[in-house]
Amino acid sequence: MSLDQEQVRKIAALAKLKIDDTQITAYQENLSNILELVDQLSAVDTASVEPMAHPLDAVQRLRADVVTEENQREHFQKIAPAVDQGHYLVPRVVE
C-alpha cells in the first residue's frame, strides 16, 4: 500500500505532528514501507501456529515468598490521625 503526500499530511495532523514540507517525502516512503510490511505479515497463514506467551519461551524468575520486614502496625497506628479497634479511620467520601 502506497501513501500519497496528502495522506501523510492527514496522518501527521491526526497524530498532532508538525512535519516540514521537506520531510514529507521521507515520511511517505517510510510509512509506505511499514504498511507494505504489515500487508506481507497479514498474508502469512498462521492458523496452525500455537500462540506463545514469550517469543523466547523464557520463564519468569520469581523471588522466594518470605517475609522480609517486621510488623510495624502499632508504630504506624500510633502516628495515624484516627484509629478504632486496629483499623484506620478515614473521612467519608461517598454518601
PyMOL commands that set and color helices and strands:
alter all, ss='L'
color gray80, all
select helices_A, chain A and resi 5-14+24-43+73-78
alter helices_A, ss='H'
color red, helices_A
select strands_A, chain A and resi 83-84+87-88
alter strands_A, ss='S'
color yellow, strands_A
deselect
rebuild
show_as cartoon
